[in-house]
Amino acid sequence: MPNSEAKQFMQKHHYTKSCAKSTYALGFYYDNKLCTMIVYGQPSGRYLASSIWDGGTELECLELLRLFSFDWCPKNIESYCISQSIKWLKKNHPEIKMLVSYADISVGHVGYIYQASNWLYIGKSGAEKEIYIDNVRQHRRDLYDKYGTSSIPKLKEQFGDRLVVSENRFKKNKYIYVLGSNKKEHKELLLKLKIKPLNKYPKGDIKYYDNIKNVI
């Protein structure tokens, strides 16, 4: 799906009302209607891949940026579509060795979809300050796409008092999915991980477990 269509779709339906530039946007249909969309893009950090596994490069890593499913979709459609998207990546882009994504704890997201899809939990991301423009919280990686810059001083020049940077800091649950073209390569990648997966998944308020659609 073209970037422009994926961006418009997420701006309309996703809770963030935003979507950073995608590398691959995959749409899934049920009863001939678009029911789910998954957007992958380049990792937000230039050195993210090398921080996850020895020898990792940004060209071998993708970040799952957005996932949205309509409420009328069948149960477990999100984990099914994630699984299908991974199969598509393996077949069409074998150069991709690792996937990463985050669950925003500050808005009640734990990452149950990732857990149901057998992603590995590797702890929490670094703490980030909350950024607001016109009392609407902004997602850091979307700022450049929205306003042409992600620099706080430049944004302050542009928006003045409309921009507020809170002293509150939040972290996100961080998940990875190890690909590999075969079992041997998959095992080798696991051995190269610099951050060892934790044995237990994080849990949150149980009310989120029963309403896990549209939470990425």
Wavefront OBJ file of the C-alpha trace (Angstrom):
o trace
v 0.000 0.000 0.000
v 1.384 3.479 -0.854
v 2.802 5.601 1.988
v 0.249 8.336 1.372
v -2.715 5.975 1.754
v -1.261 4.343 4.862
v -0.612 7.759 6.412
v -4.145 8.977 5.714
v -5.625 5.756 7.072
v -3.684 5.980 10.350
v -4.333 9.691 10.734
v -8.029 8.934 10.514
v -8.297 5.755 12.571
v -5.255 5.264 14.854
v -5.420 6.739 18.352
v -2.234 8.785 17.745
v -3.742 10.393 14.618
v -0.296 10.130 13.048
v 1.986 7.840 11.098
v 5.682 8.328 10.419
v 7.024 7.549 6.958
v 6.592 3.857 6.284
v 8.828 1.407 4.475
v 6.111 -1.222 4.067
v 2.387 -0.802 4.719
v 0.364 -3.999 4.572
v -3.424 -4.086 4.398
v -5.473 -7.153 5.330
v -9.025 -7.830 4.200
v -11.976 -9.686 5.719
v -15.166 -10.191 3.691
v -13.575 -8.032 0.982
v -13.243 -5.092 3.386
v -10.013 -3.612 4.711
v -9.962 -4.695 8.336
v -6.372 -4.334 9.524
v -3.293 -2.371 8.562
v 0.287 -2.853 9.722
v 2.997 -0.291 9.048
v 6.728 -1.036 9.227
v 9.431 1.607 8.966
v 13.063 2.329 9.675
v 13.962 2.253 13.396
v 13.739 5.570 15.219
v 17.328 5.299 16.430
v 20.234 5.136 13.997
v 22.136 2.690 16.182
v 19.177 0.678 17.424
v 20.027 -2.432 15.422
v 23.645 -2.554 16.591
v 22.465 -2.114 20.178
v 20.256 -5.203 19.880
v 22.596 -7.698 18.223
v 26.253 -7.943 17.261
v 26.763 -6.840 13.674
v 23.238 -5.507 13.296
v 22.682 -2.649 10.844
v 19.710 -0.358 10.270
v 19.185 -1.928 6.840
v 18.525 -5.289 8.528
v 16.027 -4.021 11.079
v 12.478 -2.689 10.869
v 10.244 -1.135 13.482
v 6.563 -2.036 13.638
v 5.244 1.522 13.794
v 1.486 1.188 13.705
v -1.200 -1.474 13.797
v -4.917 -0.826 13.553
v -7.880 -3.212 13.411
v -11.529 -2.246 13.329
v -13.664 -3.385 16.237
v -15.837 -5.505 13.943
v -12.862 -7.707 13.024
v -12.745 -11.333 14.183
v -11.111 -12.141 17.494
v -7.315 -12.489 17.418
v -7.109 -10.806 14.003
v -4.162 -8.652 15.149
v -1.882 -11.558 16.048
v -2.903 -13.371 12.856
v -2.078 -10.346 10.687
v 1.241 -9.794 12.448
v 2.122 -13.439 11.744
v 1.186 -13.030 8.078
v 3.181 -9.819 7.790
v 6.249 -11.595 9.158
v 5.810 -14.385 6.605
v 5.583 -11.735 3.876
v 8.778 -10.051 5.061
v 10.660 -13.351 5.192
v 9.623 -14.200 1.652
v 10.055 -10.798 0.024
v 12.770 -9.173 2.136
v 15.135 -11.821 3.521
v 17.653 -9.059 4.270
v 15.502 -8.088 7.287
v 16.822 -9.975 10.302
v 15.106 -8.292 13.239
v 11.846 -6.508 14.083
v 11.349 -4.180 17.023
v 8.316 -2.450 18.471
v 7.176 -0.647 21.583
v 4.094 -0.607 23.800
v 3.424 2.802 25.351
v 2.914 2.207 29.067
v 1.868 5.815 29.670
v -1.413 5.239 27.812
v -2.037 1.803 29.287
v -0.474 -0.330 26.554
v 1.390 -3.392 27.753
v 2.061 -5.301 24.536
v -0.331 -8.211 24.810
v -0.544 -8.473 21.024
v 3.224 -8.987 20.850
v 3.046 -11.533 23.627
v 0.319 -13.427 21.768
v 2.510 -13.316 18.642
v 5.580 -14.778 20.386
v 7.747 -11.664 20.318
v 10.569 -11.472 22.842
v 10.379 -8.933 25.657
v 13.706 -7.187 26.276
v 12.753 -4.667 28.949
v 11.877 -0.996 28.805
v 13.086 1.759 26.532
v 14.918 4.833 27.744
v 12.848 7.467 29.533
v 11.346 10.166 27.318
v 9.825 13.521 28.186
v 6.218 14.128 27.238
v 5.755 16.767 24.526
v 2.464 18.609 23.978
v 1.338 21.031 21.269
v -2.025 22.701 21.865
v -2.531 20.289 24.776
v -2.223 17.293 22.441
v 0.564 14.868 23.261
v 3.002 14.360 20.413
v 4.848 11.177 19.547
v 8.532 12.014 19.240
v 9.256 10.174 15.998
v 6.245 11.805 14.299
v 7.297 15.394 14.995
v 9.510 15.760 11.931
v 6.843 14.298 9.690
v 4.225 16.676 11.109
v 6.200 19.887 11.594
v 9.454 19.530 9.663
v 11.651 19.224 12.744
v 11.955 17.214 15.954
v 14.211 19.781 17.659
v 12.578 21.134 20.818
v 14.183 24.606 20.454
v 13.016 24.873 16.829
v 9.550 23.666 17.742
v 9.498 26.267 20.532
v 10.309 28.969 17.976
v 7.498 27.699 15.790
v 4.804 27.230 18.425
v 5.843 29.404 21.361
v 3.744 28.835 24.465
v 1.576 26.376 22.547
v 4.391 23.867 23.037
v 4.859 22.370 26.490
v 7.543 19.888 27.479
v 6.515 18.076 30.624
v 9.043 17.033 33.223
v 7.167 13.755 33.456
v 9.131 10.931 31.891
v 7.737 7.685 30.566
v 9.135 4.411 29.295
v 7.799 1.874 26.827
v 7.839 -1.920 26.864
v 10.259 -3.038 24.177
v 9.768 -6.174 22.080
v 11.778 -7.816 19.306
v 11.093 -10.565 16.796
v 14.073 -12.510 15.456
v 13.728 -13.510 11.820
v 16.418 -15.387 9.899
v 16.050 -17.226 6.616
v 16.313 -20.660 8.289
v 16.587 -22.304 11.693
v 20.381 -22.090 11.679
v 20.428 -18.341 11.039
v 17.648 -17.808 13.570
v 19.718 -19.606 16.218
v 22.833 -17.619 15.295
v 20.937 -14.346 15.650
v 19.665 -15.364 19.072
v 23.246 -16.013 20.165
v 24.273 -12.546 18.916
v 21.686 -10.706 21.000
v 23.261 -8.109 23.264
v 20.063 -7.732 25.286
v 18.859 -11.046 26.591
v 15.071 -11.580 26.538
v 13.379 -11.635 29.927
v 11.680 -14.822 31.060
v 8.414 -13.142 32.052
v 6.200 -10.836 30.052
v 5.033 -7.622 31.728
v 1.413 -7.398 32.821
v -0.829 -4.418 33.350
v -4.348 -3.588 34.399
v -6.485 -6.565 33.382
v -9.041 -4.244 31.731
v -6.598 -3.722 28.872
v -6.339 -7.434 28.226
v -9.940 -7.593 27.062
v -9.603 -4.591 24.778
v -6.312 -4.940 22.971
v -7.326 -3.727 19.514
v -5.672 -0.667 17.993
v -3.024 -0.372 20.681
v 0.218 -0.076 18.733
l 1 2 3 4 5 6 7 8 9 10 11 12 13 14 15 16 17 18 19 20 21 22 23 24 25 26 27 28 29 30 31 32 33 34 35 36 37 38 39 40 41 42 43 44 45 46 47 48 49 50 51 52 53 54 55 56 57 58 59 60 61 62 63 64 65 66 67 68 69 70 71 72 73 74 75 76 77 78 79 80 81 82 83 84 85 86 87 88 89 90 91 92 93 94 95 96 97 98 99 100 101 102 103 104 105 106 107 108 109 110 111 112 113 114 115 116 117 118 119 120 121 122 123 124 125 126 127 128 129 130 131 132 133 134 135 136 137 138 139 140 141 142 143 144 145 146 147 148 149 150 151 152 153 154 155 156 157 158 159 160 161 162 163 164 165 166 167 168 169 170 171 172 173 174 175 176 177 178 179 180 181 182 183 184 185 186 187 188 189 190 191 192 193 194 195 196 197 198 199 200 201 202 203 204 205 206 207 208 209 210 211 212 213 214 215 216
